[in-house]
Amino acid sequence: MRLYLCFAVLAWLALPAAAQEAPIQQTIKSQLDAFNAQDVSKAWTYASPNIKGIFGTPDQFGEMVEKVYPMVWRHDAVRMLELRTVAGNLWQRVMITDAGGSTYLLDYMMVETPDGWQINAVQLLPQQDVGA
């Protein structure tokens, strides 16, 4: 009985993240598509108010992404991995393959705003032997 209760509690805790998976993933995909199309103004719309406050303008934001996250700026393939809650924040893991065929893992921190889900942070994870 305790085992059943434990599984029930764990399943219940996972529900909030699972219910948000599709809109969160769509936000990330939409921003990635905008970067691939070099539409920085469109990509900017998926950034959280916090990110907008840090960079100030779409152009400054785009320059940072191009320099710091070239695999996001121009990519060939995207694969959504797990969505998880860490310290009360939702993080979506994403596997990105760049135009040169190199694969990267990134974590996207998501926040819900009046405008929907937006990207609040991106972390490039250390390189590992990642298979596509």
N, CA, C and O atoms as a DFTB+ gen file, in Angstrom:
528 C
 N C O
     1  1       0.822      -1.192       0.000
     2  2       0.000       0.000       0.000
     3  2       0.874       1.267       0.000
     4  3       0.578       2.233      -0.703
     5  1       1.958       1.247       0.802
     6  2       2.841       2.412       0.848
     7  2       3.479       2.661      -0.514
     8  3       3.622       3.808      -0.937
     9  1       3.857       1.601      -1.189
    10  2       4.460       1.733      -2.506
    11  2       3.482       2.381      -3.478
    12  3       3.869       3.252      -4.257
    13  1       2.228       1.966      -3.441
    14  2       1.200       2.553      -4.304
    15  2       1.032       4.030      -3.994
    16  3       0.939       4.849      -4.909
    17  1       0.990       4.378      -2.712
    18  2       0.835       5.768      -2.301
    19  2       2.031       6.602      -2.761
    20  3       1.868       7.740      -3.200
    21  1       3.217       6.038      -2.658
    22  2       4.426       6.732      -3.105
    23  2       4.365       7.021      -4.604
    24  3       4.675       8.132      -5.035
    25  1       3.967       6.029      -5.400
    26  2       3.835       6.231      -6.844
    27  2       2.754       7.258      -7.166
    28  3       2.919       8.066      -8.081
    29  1       1.675       7.232      -6.436
    30  2       0.585       8.187      -6.659
    31  2       1.042       9.609      -6.384
    32  3       0.722      10.523      -7.144
    33  1       1.785       9.801      -5.306
    34  2       2.296      11.133      -4.970
    35  2       3.282      11.603      -6.033
    36  3       3.211      12.753      -6.466
    37  1       4.189      10.750      -6.458
    38  2       5.149      11.124      -7.497
    39  2       4.446      11.468      -8.809
    40  3       4.827      12.431      -9.475
    41  1       3.442      10.711      -9.184
    42  2       2.691      10.997     -10.408
    43  2       1.972      12.336     -10.292
    44  3       1.937      13.104     -11.253
    45  1       1.404      12.619      -9.137
    46  2       0.701      13.872      -8.931
    47  2       1.660      15.058      -9.018
    48  3       1.311      16.095      -9.581
    49  1       2.861      14.914      -8.466
    50  2       3.850      15.987      -8.526
    51  2       4.329      16.252      -9.953
    52  3       4.712      17.377     -10.274
    53  1       4.313      15.241     -10.802
    54  2       4.777      15.394     -12.183
    55  2       3.721      16.030     -13.076
    56  3       4.055      16.511     -14.159
    57  1       2.475      16.049     -12.665
    58  2       1.397      16.565     -13.515
    59  2       1.569      18.012     -13.959
    60  3       1.375      18.293     -15.142
    61  1       1.926      18.953     -13.069
    62  2       2.050      20.337     -13.538
    63  2       3.037      20.493     -14.685
    64  3       2.754      21.217     -15.640
    65  1       4.182      19.836     -14.616
    66  2       5.164      19.938     -15.694
    67  2       4.642      19.279     -16.959
    68  3       4.767      19.844     -18.046
    69  1       4.062      18.098     -16.836
    70  2       3.580      17.378     -18.012
    71  2       2.477      18.146     -18.726
    72  3       2.406      18.125     -19.955
    73  1       1.620      18.820     -17.977
    74  2       0.522      19.571     -18.584
    75  2       1.018      20.761     -19.397
    76  3       0.322      21.231     -20.297
    77  1       2.209      21.247     -19.088
    78  2       2.761      22.414     -19.776
    79  2       3.728      22.052     -20.891
    80  3       4.222      22.934     -21.594
    81  1       4.001      20.773     -21.059
    82  2       5.044      20.341     -21.987
    83  2       4.847      20.856     -23.405
    84  3       5.780      21.413     -23.983
    85  1       3.673      20.688     -23.979
    86  2       3.444      21.094     -25.379
    87  2       3.615      22.599     -25.585
    88  3       4.326      22.992     -26.510
    89  1       2.998      23.468     -24.764
    90  2       3.199      24.904     -24.997
    91  2       4.627      25.367     -24.741
    92  3       5.109      26.278     -25.414
    93  1       5.305      24.756     -23.786
    94  2       6.705      25.111     -23.521
    95  2       7.577      24.721     -24.714
    96  3       8.387      25.519     -25.185
    97  1       7.408      23.512     -25.189
    98  2       8.201      23.055     -26.326
    99  2       7.908      23.888     -27.572
   100  3       8.816      24.168     -28.355
   101  1       6.663      24.283     -27.761
   102  2       6.320      25.110     -28.924
   103  2       6.988      26.476     -28.842
   104  3       7.436      27.006     -29.858
   105  1       7.059      27.050     -27.649
   106  2       7.740      28.341     -27.474
   107  2       9.205      28.229     -27.879
   108  3       9.715      29.075     -28.614
   109  1       9.873      27.197     -27.406
   110  2      11.291      27.012     -27.727
   111  2      11.471      26.778     -29.221
   112  3      12.344      27.385     -29.841
   113  1      10.659      25.909     -29.804
   114  2      10.759      25.642     -31.243
   115  2      10.511      26.907     -32.054
   116  3      11.192      27.152     -33.049
   117  1       9.551      27.702     -31.636
   118  2       9.249      28.934     -32.364
   119  2      10.415      29.909     -32.310
   120  3      10.730      30.557     -33.308
   121  1      11.058      30.018     -31.147
   122  2      12.213      30.911     -31.069
   123  2      13.359      30.383     -31.925
   124  3      14.022      31.154     -32.620
   125  1      13.594      29.083     -31.879
   126  2      14.658      28.499     -32.700
   127  2      14.389      28.706     -34.185
   128  3      15.307      29.012     -34.945
   129  1      13.145      28.542     -34.601
   130  2      12.776      28.789     -36.000
   131  2      13.029      30.244     -36.381
   132  3      13.499      30.529     -37.483
   133  1      12.717      31.161     -35.470
   134  2      12.942      32.584     -35.739
   135  2      14.436      32.874     -35.887
   136  3      14.833      33.634     -36.771
   137  1      15.260      32.280     -35.037
   138  2      16.705      32.476     -35.185
   139  2      17.204      31.907     -36.507
   140  3      18.017      32.538     -37.183
   141  1      16.735      30.739     -36.879
   142  2      17.163      30.149     -38.159
   143  2      16.773      31.037     -39.339
   144  3      17.483      31.095     -40.342
   145  1      15.648      31.721     -39.212
   146  2      15.191      32.635     -40.263
   147  2      15.835      34.019     -40.129
   148  3      15.542      34.924     -40.911
   149  1      16.709      34.177     -39.137
   150  2      17.369      35.446     -38.819
   151  2      16.359      36.557     -38.540
   152  3      16.584      37.722     -38.867
   153  1      15.242      36.167     -37.931
   154  2      14.208      37.118     -37.524
   155  2      14.361      37.359     -36.024
   156  3      13.635      36.791     -35.210
   157  1      15.316      38.209     -35.682
   158  2      15.632      38.468     -34.278
   159  2      14.454      39.115     -33.558
   160  3      14.219      38.832     -32.383
   161  1      13.720      39.969     -34.239
   162  2      12.557      40.603     -33.606
   163  2      11.530      39.564     -33.180
   164  3      10.946      39.679     -32.103
   165  1      11.304      38.568     -33.996
   166  2      10.377      37.494     -33.651
   167  2      10.941      36.655     -32.510
   168  3      10.212      36.318     -31.578
   169  1      12.223      36.312     -32.568
   170  2      12.859      35.534     -31.502
   171  2      12.761      36.267     -30.165
   172  3      12.579      35.644     -29.119
   173  1      12.882      37.575     -30.209
   174  2      12.802      38.429     -29.018
   175  2      11.463      38.266     -28.307
   176  3      11.408      38.353     -27.081
   177  1      10.390      38.033     -29.048
   178  2       9.056      37.928     -28.447
   179  2       8.931      36.717     -27.521
   180  3       8.027      36.678     -26.687
   181  1       9.815      35.737     -27.649
   182  2       9.776      34.539     -26.809
   183  2      10.669      34.664     -25.572
   184  3      10.714      33.754     -24.744
   185  1      11.373      35.783     -25.448
   186  2      12.234      36.029     -24.285
   187  2      11.403      36.626     -23.157
   188  3      10.483      37.410     -23.392
   189  1      11.739      36.247     -21.938
   190  2      11.012      36.727     -20.759
   191  2      11.313      38.205     -20.507
   192  3      12.281      38.745     -21.041
   193  1      10.480      38.853     -19.694
   194  2      10.766      40.240     -19.313
   195  2      12.148      40.394     -18.676
   196  3      12.806      41.416     -18.873
   197  1      12.588      39.407     -17.927
   198  2      13.918      39.440     -17.318
   199  2      15.008      39.516     -18.386
   200  3      15.919      40.338     -18.285
   201  1      14.922      38.672     -19.396
   202  2      15.911      38.667     -20.490
   203  2      15.852      39.993     -21.244
   204  3      16.887      40.565     -21.586
   205  1      14.644      40.474     -21.499
   206  2      14.496      41.753     -22.206
   207  2      15.107      42.896     -21.407
   208  3      15.686      43.818     -21.981
   209  1      14.980      42.836     -20.083
   210  2      15.586      43.858     -19.236
   211  2      17.104      43.816     -19.268
   212  3      17.758      44.856     -19.197
   213  1      17.659      42.630     -19.373
   214  2      19.117      42.484     -19.408
   215  2      19.693      43.011     -20.721
   216  3      20.698      43.722     -20.714
   217  1      19.062      42.666     -21.849
   218  2      19.638      43.001     -23.160
   219  2      19.082      44.278     -23.770
   220  3      19.735      44.877     -24.624
   221  1      17.915      44.705     -23.364
   222  2      17.395      45.998     -23.788
   223  2      16.769      46.058     -25.162
   224  3      15.686      46.619     -25.324
   225  1      17.435      45.487     -26.163
   226  2      16.910      45.560     -27.529
   227  2      17.038      44.198     -28.211
   228  3      17.886      43.389     -27.836
   229  1      16.197      43.950     -29.207
   230  2      16.329      42.701     -29.966
   231  2      17.713      42.553     -30.604
   232  3      18.252      41.447     -30.649
   233  1      18.285      43.634     -31.088
   234  2      19.594      43.554     -31.743
   235  2      20.695      43.114     -30.781
   236  3      21.524      42.272     -31.126
   237  1      20.702      43.684     -29.571
   238  2      21.706      43.283     -28.592
   239  2      21.505      41.829     -28.176
   240  3      22.473      41.094     -27.983
   241  1      20.260      41.421     -28.041
   242  2      19.929      40.031     -27.724
   243  2      20.421      39.109     -28.836
   244  3      21.049      38.086     -28.563
   245  1      20.142      39.464     -30.079
   246  2      20.563      38.662     -31.222
   247  2      22.073      38.537     -31.320
   248  3      22.588      37.464     -31.633
   249  1      22.793      39.631     -31.053
   250  2      24.260      39.592     -31.077
   251  2      24.790      38.610     -30.038
   252  3      25.722      37.853     -30.309
   253  1      24.190      38.627     -28.844
   254  2      24.627      37.709     -27.794
   255  2      24.379      36.265     -28.217
   256  3      25.263      35.421     -28.070
   257  1      23.201      35.971     -28.733
   258  2      22.880      34.598     -29.133
   259  2      23.834      34.132     -30.227
   260  3      24.352      33.017     -30.171
   261  1      24.063      34.976     -31.212
   262  2      24.952      34.600     -32.313
   263  2      26.359      34.275     -31.818
   264  3      26.984      33.340     -32.319
   265  1      26.872      35.036     -30.834
   266  2      28.230      34.838     -30.340
   267  2      28.330      33.711     -29.306
   268  3      29.257      32.903     -29.352
   269  1      27.375      33.662     -28.377
   270  2      27.471      32.732     -27.252
   271  2      26.816      31.382     -27.551
   272  3      27.262      30.342     -27.066
   273  1      25.758      31.416     -28.354
   274  2      25.007      30.196     -28.670
   275  2      24.892      30.014     -30.189
   276  3      23.786      30.042     -30.728
   277  1      26.018      29.830     -30.882
   278  2      25.940      29.699     -32.338
   279  2      25.108      28.500     -32.784
   280  3      24.554      28.515     -33.883
   281  1      25.010      27.468     -31.956
   282  2      24.204      26.299     -32.301
   283  2      22.707      26.618     -32.242
   284  3      21.901      25.931     -32.870
   285  1      22.346      27.635     -31.507
   286  2      20.956      28.103     -31.463
   287  2      20.705      29.034     -32.645
   288  3      19.651      28.975     -33.278
   289  1      21.665      29.879     -32.932
   290  2      21.550      30.864     -34.009
   291  2      21.305      30.186     -35.357
   292  3      20.450      30.619     -36.130
   293  1      22.056      29.126     -35.634
   294  2      21.906      28.372     -36.884
   295  2      21.975      26.898     -36.528
   296  3      23.026      26.402     -36.122
   297  1      20.875      26.203     -36.675
   298  2      20.840      24.794     -36.318
   299  2      20.211      23.974     -37.436
   300  3      19.492      24.491     -38.291
   301  1      20.502      22.697     -37.402
   302  2      19.946      21.761     -38.380
   303  2      18.807      20.949     -37.805
   304  3      17.810      20.704     -38.485
   305  1      18.946      20.526     -36.549
   306  2      17.940      19.641     -35.951
   307  2      17.752      19.984     -34.480
   308  3      18.672      20.434     -33.798
   309  1      16.526      19.754     -34.016
   310  2      16.167      20.000     -32.627
   311  2      15.379      18.799     -32.124
   312  3      14.484      18.294     -32.801
   313  1      15.729      18.358     -30.930
   314  2      14.986      17.259     -30.313
   315  2      14.692      17.641     -28.869
   316  3      15.604      17.915     -28.089
   317  1      13.418      17.657     -28.526
   318  2      13.019      17.949     -27.160
   319  2      13.211      16.702     -26.309
   320  3      12.796      15.607     -26.687
   321  1      13.843      16.883     -25.158
   322  2      14.053      15.784     -24.231
   323  2      13.123      15.988     -23.029
   324  3      11.956      16.332     -23.213
   325  1      13.607      15.788     -21.829
   326  2      12.711      15.828     -20.680
   327  2      12.447      17.248     -20.188
   328  3      13.302      18.131     -20.258
   329  1      11.229      17.425     -19.689
   330  2      10.825      18.641     -18.991
   331  2      10.793      18.270     -17.509
   332  3      10.191      17.268     -17.124
   333  1      11.445      19.085     -16.687
   334  2      11.477      18.747     -15.276
   335  2      11.387      20.009     -14.422
   336  3      11.638      21.122     -14.884
   337  1      11.026      19.795     -13.182
   338  2      10.954      20.877     -12.213
   339  2      12.190      20.803     -11.322
   340  3      12.496      19.762     -10.741
   341  1      12.896      21.936     -11.227
   342  2      14.078      22.035     -10.373
   343  2      13.913      23.291      -9.524
   344  3      13.819      24.399     -10.050
   345  1      13.880      23.109      -8.226
   346  2      13.738      24.230      -7.284
   347  2      12.547      25.120      -7.653
   348  3      12.627      26.345      -7.560
   349  1      11.463      24.505      -8.065
   350  2      10.246      25.241      -8.390
   351  2      10.213      25.845      -9.782
   352  3       9.228      26.489     -10.143
   353  1      11.257      25.656     -10.570
   354  2      11.314      26.194     -11.936
   355  2      11.214      25.067     -12.946
   356  3      11.713      23.966     -12.714
   357  1      10.564      25.346     -14.071
   358  2      10.470      24.358     -15.141
   359  2      11.648      24.516     -16.096
   360  3      11.931      25.614     -16.576
   361  1      12.330      23.402     -16.365
   362  2      13.488      23.354     -17.252
   363  2      13.237      22.329     -18.339
   364  3      12.931      21.172     -18.050
   365  1      13.366      22.749     -19.584
   366  2      13.217      21.870     -20.735
   367  2      14.599      21.579     -21.297
   368  3      15.326      22.498     -21.674
   369  1      14.964      20.304     -21.354
   370  2      16.243      19.915     -21.967
   371  2      16.026      19.764     -23.468
   372  3      15.041      19.172     -23.910
   373  1      16.966      20.312     -24.247
   374  2      16.867      20.318     -25.700
   375  2      18.195      19.846     -26.283
   376  3      19.264      20.282     -25.857
   377  1      18.112      18.946     -27.267
   378  2      19.291      18.508     -28.006
   379  2      19.273      19.230     -29.350
   380  3      18.309      19.128     -30.109
   381  1      20.342      19.955     -29.631
   382  2      20.430      20.727     -30.874
   383  2      21.643      20.251     -31.667
   384  3      22.742      20.106     -31.131
   385  1      21.417      20.015     -32.948
   386  2      22.512      19.696     -33.861
   387  2      22.725      20.906     -34.749
   388  3      21.797      21.383     -35.403
   389  1      23.960      21.400     -34.766
   390  2      24.241      22.588     -35.564
   391  2      24.471      22.220     -37.026
   392  3      24.453      21.045     -37.392
   393  1      24.686      23.236     -37.855
   394  2      24.851      23.035     -39.290
   395  2      26.074      22.187     -39.620
   396  3      26.133      21.585     -40.692
   397  1      27.052      22.130     -38.714
   398  2      28.248      21.333     -38.938
   399  2      28.128      19.898     -38.456
   400  3      29.061      19.111     -38.614
   401  1      26.988      19.548     -37.867
   402  2      26.759      18.181     -37.400
   403  2      27.124      17.933     -35.949
   404  3      26.990      16.807     -35.469
   405  1      27.581      18.950     -35.238
   406  2      27.888      18.787     -33.812
   407  2      26.600      18.866     -33.010
   408  3      25.689      19.622     -33.349
   409  1      26.531      18.072     -31.932
   410  2      25.323      18.007     -31.113
   411  2      25.594      18.592     -29.739
   412  3      26.655      18.376     -29.154
   413  1      24.617      19.338     -29.231
   414  2      24.725      20.029     -27.948
   415  2      23.470      19.785     -27.129
   416  3      22.383      19.583     -27.671
   417  1      23.641      19.808     -25.802
   418  2      22.510      19.766     -24.881
   419  2      22.389      21.119     -24.214
   420  3      23.370      21.680     -23.727
   421  1      21.172      21.634     -24.198
   422  2      20.892      22.901     -23.546
   423  2      19.696      22.728     -22.633
   424  3      18.800      21.931     -22.913
   425  1      19.685      23.476     -21.542
   426  2      18.534      23.538     -20.650
   427  2      17.914      24.920     -20.777
   428  3      18.598      25.937     -20.664
   429  1      16.618      24.939     -21.013
   430  2      15.855      26.176     -21.121
   431  2      14.995      26.330     -19.874
   432  3      14.161      25.474     -19.580
   433  1      15.196      27.421     -19.142
   434  2      14.345      27.725     -17.994
   435  2      13.154      28.516     -18.495
   436  3      13.316      29.535     -19.167
   437  1      11.964      28.051     -18.172
   438  2      10.746      28.652     -18.686
   439  2       9.961      29.343     -17.577
   440  3       9.945      28.885     -16.434
   441  1       9.310      30.454     -17.930
   442  2       8.426      31.149     -16.987
   443  2       7.108      31.432     -17.704
   444  3       7.071      31.720     -18.901
   445  1       6.035      31.341     -16.934
   446  2       4.725      31.661     -17.491
   447  2       4.444      33.131     -17.225
   448  3       4.528      33.591     -16.086
   449  1       4.110      33.868     -18.280
   450  2       3.831      35.300     -18.193
   451  2       2.431      35.552     -18.746
   452  3       1.810      34.632     -19.278
   453  1       1.930      36.759     -18.635
   454  2       0.635      37.063     -19.257
   455  2       0.632      36.820     -20.777
   456  3      -0.426      36.630     -21.376
   457  1       1.818      36.827     -21.389
   458  2       1.940      36.571     -22.829
   459  2       2.169      35.100     -23.133
   460  3       2.437      34.750     -24.282
   461  1       2.072      34.228     -22.135
   462  2       2.298      32.795     -22.332
   463  2       3.661      32.395     -21.804
   464  3       4.300      33.151     -21.071
   465  1       4.104      31.205     -22.177
   466  2       5.397      30.701     -21.727
   467  2       6.506      31.441     -22.458
   468  3       6.450      31.633     -23.673
   469  1       7.515      31.855     -21.695
   470  2       8.663      32.546     -22.262
   471  2       9.951      31.965     -21.695
   472  3       9.968      31.331     -20.640
   473  1      11.021      32.205     -22.432
   474  2      12.336      31.671     -22.066
   475  2      13.018      32.656     -21.129
   476  3      13.198      33.827     -21.462
   477  1      13.399      32.159     -19.936
   478  2      13.988      33.006     -18.906
   479  2      15.494      32.808     -18.758
   480  3      16.177      33.648     -18.172
   481  1      16.006      31.709     -19.283
   482  2      17.448      31.436     -19.216
   483  2      17.739      30.236     -20.104
   484  3      16.869      29.403     -20.358
   485  1      18.980      30.168     -20.568
   486  2      19.453      29.003     -21.329
   487  2      20.825      28.645     -20.798
   488  3      21.683      29.511     -20.624
   489  1      21.023      27.366     -20.542
   490  2      22.324      26.871     -20.095
   491  2      22.833      25.865     -21.106
   492  3      22.139      24.909     -21.453
   493  1      24.045      26.083     -21.575
   494  2      24.722      25.103     -22.419
   495  2      25.368      24.101     -21.478
   496  3      26.186      24.472     -20.637
   497  1      25.007      22.840     -21.616
   498  2      25.537      21.807     -20.730
   499  2      26.893      21.339     -21.233
   500  3      27.183      21.436     -22.425
   501  1      27.727      20.833     -20.329
   502  2      29.050      20.361     -20.736
   503  2      28.948      19.287     -21.824
   504  3      28.051      18.445     -21.802
   505  1      29.886      19.336     -22.773
   506  2      29.925      18.357     -23.872
   507  2      30.132      16.954     -23.319
   508  3      30.951      16.722     -22.431
   509  1      29.373      16.043     -23.867
   510  2      29.506      14.637     -23.565
   511  2      29.450      13.899     -24.891
   512  3      29.273      14.516     -25.941
   513  1      29.596      12.623     -24.849
   514  2      29.396      11.837     -26.073
   515  2      27.897      11.694     -26.260
   516  3      27.287      10.739     -25.780
   517  1      27.300      12.668     -26.975
   518  2      25.858      12.705     -27.176
   519  2      25.548      12.137     -28.546
   520  3      26.110      12.578     -29.548
   521  1      24.665      11.169     -28.592
   522  2      24.239      10.604     -29.873
   523  2      22.949      11.232     -30.318
   524  3      22.093      11.573     -29.502
   525  1      22.809      11.385     -31.625
   526  2      21.602      12.014     -32.136
   527  2      20.517      11.066     -32.310
   528  3      19.427      11.447     -32.737
